[in-house]
């Protein structure tokens, strides 16, 4: 049996199903902390749901060997944050920054159980490892609307500083970083991003794999690292996940132009007391700073990673020379 009696009853109660069958394992969670299942329902209005079952036991296995207690505690906190997100914030997202509806959620000392809308059944069944221009723009629009929707809101209950690579949560990776100028500048880079006047909620893991594509729209999943921050963190990380270094270079200004165009529409949509001009004046120069911030993490975490490329190195060197010349 995949779920105990209590969790099985929880699925039926949340959906109105008389019974269900586990259809497939969508994926195993990172470091062996549980699974995500697709469940076929019987006698319910909806055909299926997605169940995220987190088991927070210490015998986790990190694929790159980062198995410290610090890493484990960060994972525990990430699932606390995700439950807080679905309980208090996810319902504020609309079609322009679509997320799965949460039908039921329960957490204990060592387990988290979430019953979520099946985005495949809702029309968002396509996944991408790479994207074309139209699909990239859908994701840029999603990010801009998400950032505008939560602009100026406090990250109460979430990560104070969102993103899974935030400096305060990655001391082991910083200690392993052999790029000494970047290591010396790490705290100043983080402070520069945190000091931005315009703060919002960032998704925190907005890679291409966490976007679900429909015919002409997109939805996002996986909110373990949602929290406060400058929207450029999400934008830089997203672009690094789906474009080659040549495309990152060639399209940098175009990407920023389109993102801020979508942000202008979103600020009006959500009636935010901020203008594109003001937010863009502060955030556009922080795009490269955010890129350098993520580059700091990658170089300490996995020195041979494919994202350590000539574009990332050049951008980081420019940031260090222009913004942090004493690094």
N, C-alpha and C positions, 0 to 999 in steps of 0.2 A: 504494500500500500504506500502511495506516494506521500499522503498527508494523514496526520492522526485524525481521530474522530472529531475533535474540536474544530480543527481547521477545515475539515470536510463540511461540517455543518455551517461554518462561517461562509463558505463559498455559496452554498445553497441559499442561505438567508440573505446574502447581499444581492443575489441575482434573481431570486424567485425560482430557481431551478429545482426540480424534483430529484434530479440525479446529475452526475457528470462523469466524463471520462477524460483522463489525461491523454491528450492528443500527441504532444511532442515536447521534448526538452528544447527550448529555444537556444539556451546557452547556459554554461556553468559560469558562476560569478567569479570575478578576478580573485586569484589566490585561494580558490576552493572554499569560498564562504557561502556556498549554497547554489541554487539554480533558479532559472526563470522557465516557467512551464506555460504552454498553451493548453487550456482546458475546454473541452467541448461540452456544452450544456444541454440538458434535456428538460423540456417543459418550461423554458424561460423565453422572455421576449428577445433577448440577444442570443446569438448562436454560440459565442465563445467569449472567454475572458483570458487575460494573462495573469498568472500568479507568480509573484516574486517572493521566494522563500529563502530568507537569509538565516544562516546558522552560524552564530558567532563563537565558534570554538577556537581554541588557541593553536590547534595543530594545522594551521594554514600553510600553504606552500606558495611562495611568491615565485613567479617564473624567472625572475632575474636575481633571486637570492636575497632580497630585502625583507628579512623575516624578523626584524627586531621587535621588541615590545612596543617601541615608539610607533612602528608601522602598524602593529595590531591595534593600538589605541586610536590611531588616526582612522582606521577602518571602522571601529566601533562608533566613533563620532560621526562618520560619514553616513551611517545608516540612521542614526538619531536625527541628523539633519534632513535626510530624505523623508522620514516619516513626518517631521515638522513641516516640510514643504507641502506635502500632499494634504496635510490636515488644515493648513492655514493660508496657503498662497496659491496653490495650483488652480483653484476655482476662479481666481482673478484673471486667468489667461483666456483670451477669446480666440476666434478663428485665425487672427493674424499672427498669433504666437501659440499655436495649437499644442496642447499636451494631453496625455491620456487622462480621462476622468478616473478618480480613485473611488472605488465602490465600497471598500472596507479595508481597514488597516488595524493591526494589533502588534504590539511589541512587548517583549519580556526581557529578562536579563540576558538571555542568549539566543533569542529568535525574533525575527521580524517577519510578518506575513502580510502581504499586500495583494489585494484583488483589484486589478486595473482593467480599464477598457482595452479591448483588443484593437489596436490601431490598424492591423491588417484588415479586420472585418469592417472598419470604418472608412476604408478606401486608401489607407496609407501603407500599402503592402510592399513597396519597392525599397530596397536598400542599395547603397552605392559604396564602392571603394574609391572610385574616381567620378568626377561629374563634368557635365558640359556647362556652357556659359549660362543657359537658362536655369539649370538646377542650382548653380552657384548663387544666382540672383535670388532665387526663392529662399535660400538659407540666409543670405544677407538681409533680406526683408524680415525674416523671422527674428533674427538677432536684434535688428533695429527696433522692432515692435516690442520685443521682450524688454529691452533696455529702457525704452520710453515708458512702457507700462509701469515699471517699478522705479523710475527715476525719482530720487529723493527719499525713498522709503528706507527705513531702518531694517537691518537684517536680523531682527530679533528672532531667536530660536534657530537661526541658520549659522553658517560660518560667518564670523565677523569679517573675515577676508576670504572671499570665495576663490575657487580654482584648486585643483588637486596638487598643484605644484607650488602653492604659496610658501614663501621662504620660512615662515615660522614653523611650518609643519614638515620641513625637509632638512633638518640639521645634518642627517647622515649623508645625504647627497651633496650638500654644500661642503662638508668636510672632505669628500672624495673628489671634489672639483680641482683639477690640476691647472686650469686657466687662472693664474693668480690675479691678473688685473680684473677679470670678471668676478672672481671671488671677493676681492676687496671692495668692489662697487655694488655687490649684491644688496646690501642693506640700504644703500642710497637709492638704487633703482626701485626697490620695493617702497621706500618712503615717498619717492616722487609720484608713484601711482596712487598711493594711499592718500596723498595730500591733495589730490584733485578735488576741486569744489563740487563738481557734478559727479555724484556717486549714484549707483543703481544696484540692482541685483544682477550678478553674472551667473550664467548657467554653470560654468566652472569645468565642464568637460565637453565643450561643444565641438567635438570632432565629427567628421562626416559619418562615422558609424553610428552615431547617436541621433541621426536624422532619418525620419521615415517619409518616403516620398509618395505623394498621390499624383493625380493627373496634372494638376496645375497648382498644387499647394504642398506644404511640408509640415510635419509635426516633429517634436523632439522628445526624447526620453532620457532617463538616467540623471537624477537630480541629487546625487550624493554630495556634490561639491558646490551647490548653489550657495551664494552668499554675497556680501557687499563687495563693491569694487568698481573700477573704471571699465566701461564697456569695451575698450580696446583690448583688454585681456582675452575676451571671447573671440573677438574678430581676428586677432593675430593667430591665436591657437587654431581657429577653424581653418583659416587659409593655409596654415602649415600642414594641416591634415589632408588636404585634397589637391594641392597644386604642386607642380615641380618647381625647383628653385628658379628655373628660367621663367616660368609663368608668374611666380611670386614677384620677380623683378619687373617683368614687362607690364604687369597689370596693377602694380601697387597703387598708383594714383587713381586709376579707374575704379578699383575696389573701394577705396575710401570715398570717392565721389558718389558712387551708387549707394553705399551704406548711409552716408549722411543725407542723401536725398530721401531714402526710406525713413530715416529718423525724423526728418522734417514732417513727413506725412503722419508718422506715428505720434509725434508730440501733439499735433492737432487732433488726431483721433482720440487721444486720451485726455485732452484738454490740460496739458501740463503747463505750468507757469514758467516755461523755459523756451528759448528760441533756438533754432538750428545754429544761428550765427554764434551764440554764446557757447553752446556745448561743443560745437565743432572747433572753435578757436582754442579750446582747452584740450580736447581729446585727440584731434588729428596729430599734433606733435607727439602724443603719447603712444601712438601705434607702434613706432619703432622701439620705444622704451619697453612696451609690453612684450614685443618680440624678443628683446634681449633678456627680459625676465624669464620667459619660458626657455630660452636657449641656455640660460644658467642652470636650470633644472636638468635639461636633457644631457648636458655635458657631464654633470656629476652623476647622473642616474645610469646612463648607458653610453659611454664614450664612443662606441662604434655605431650609434644609431644613424639611420639614413637621413634624419632631419638635421644632422650636423653637416651642413653644406656651405657652399661658398656664399650664398645669399645671406644665410643666418650669421655667418662669421663677419661678413662685411657690414651688415646692419649693426651688429653688436659693437664692432670696432668704432663705427661712426658715433653711436650713442655714447660709448665710453669717452671718446675724444671730445665730443661736443658738450655733453651734459655732465660728465664725471671725469674731467681731465686728470685728476690726481689718482685715478684707480691704478 
